[in-house]
Amino acid sequence: AIALRSNANGKFICADNAGNGPLIANRDAPSTWETFDLITLNGDNVALKSHANGQYVCAENSGNSPLIANRTSISSWETFRIVDRGNGKVAFIAVNGKYVCADNFGNSELIANRTTVDTWETFDLVPQ
């Protein structure tokens, strides 16, 4: 199991409201809602299964809506390409070919809407 710390604000990604709310980087420490199974699919493709509700993280609306852990199975919207940024840092590319971003310094819900990767699109992979 892993937790993801946003480089935008140093906070952990949370499947808020027991997984019923969109993912957001707003927690100081990882607990159940901030813990995920990183599932290797094929090549660099992965899925994230939330410990909050046992469901898979989805780039809702083909990546045009905030990420949410609300799927019971893995298909294209639940598949992310993981990009190694070095030093335990990663980025994720969603089904729409865009990077997952902790927008607004991490104060907004995670969404896959960036064409380039920088601080807001980079996360620390923290083993749990």
N, C-alpha and C positions, 0 to 999 in steps of 0.2 A: 504494500500500500504506500501511497505517496500523498504529499500535500504540495500545493503550488503557491509560491509566494510571488506576488506581482512585483516587478522591478519599478513599476510606476509609483508605488507608495509604500512598499515593504510589508504590505498586509497579505494575509492568506485568502485564497479564493474560497468562497463559501457557496454551497448549494443551499441558498437561504430558504427559510420557512420549511425545513425538513425536505428540501428538494423541490418544493412547489413553487419557489420563486426563482427568477433568473440568477445566474452565477454573478457574484460581485466580489471584489477584492476589498473586504472591510473587516477582517478579523485579525486580532493581534497574535493569536496562537491557534494551532490546529487542534480540532476535536472531531467528533463524528461528522458534522456537516462540512468540514474542511478536508476530509480524507476521501481519496479515490483509489480505485484499482486501475493501474495503467495496463491495459490489455494490448499486447502486441498482435497485430493482425497479419499483414504481409509487408515485406519491405520496411519502409519508414512509417507505415500506417498504424495508428493506434486508436483505441477507444478508451473512454474514461467512464468507469462505473462508480457512481456516487455511493458512499457509505451512508448518506443521509436517508436514502430511500431504496437503494439497490437498483436504481435505474441508470440508464446510459445518458451521458451528456449529448445534447443535440444542438447543432447549428440550425435552429428553427427557421423555417421559411427559406430554405436553401442558403442560410447564412445571413439573411437580411434582417433577422430579428435576434434579440439577445439569446445567448446560450442558456439552456435549461436542462436539468436532468429529469427527463420525463418520458424516456423511451424504454420499452421492455426488450427490444432487440436492436442489433446493429445493422444499419444499412448505410447509404452514402452520407446522409446528414449526420450520422453518429460516428463517422470516420474522420480522423484528422491526421495530417502528415506532420510528424514531429521533426523539428529542425534543431540539431545540436548547435548551440551558440557558444559552447566551451564553458569550462569552469562550473559545470552543473546547471547551466542555464539552457532553457529551451524556448522555442516558439512553436506555435501550432498553426497549420494552414487548414482551413475548412473546405467543404465541398465546393464553394464558390471560388476557390483559388486565392482567397484573401487571408491575411493573418488575423488571428484572434487578438483583440485589443482590450486592455483595461483602460478605457477612454476616460478623459477628464481627470487625469492624475489618479486613476483607479476608483474615482467616485461614481462612475457610471457602470451599468451592467456590462458584462463582457459581450462583445460582438465581433464578428469576423468581417471587418470592413476596411482593412488596411492593405495597401499594395506593397509597402515596404516594412521592414522590421527595424524597430528602434527600442527604446526603453519601455514604452507602454505595451509593446508586443512581446516582451521577454519575461520569462518566469523562472524562478528557481525551483528545481525538482528536489523536494525534501523527503527523504525516506521516512516512513512512519512505522 
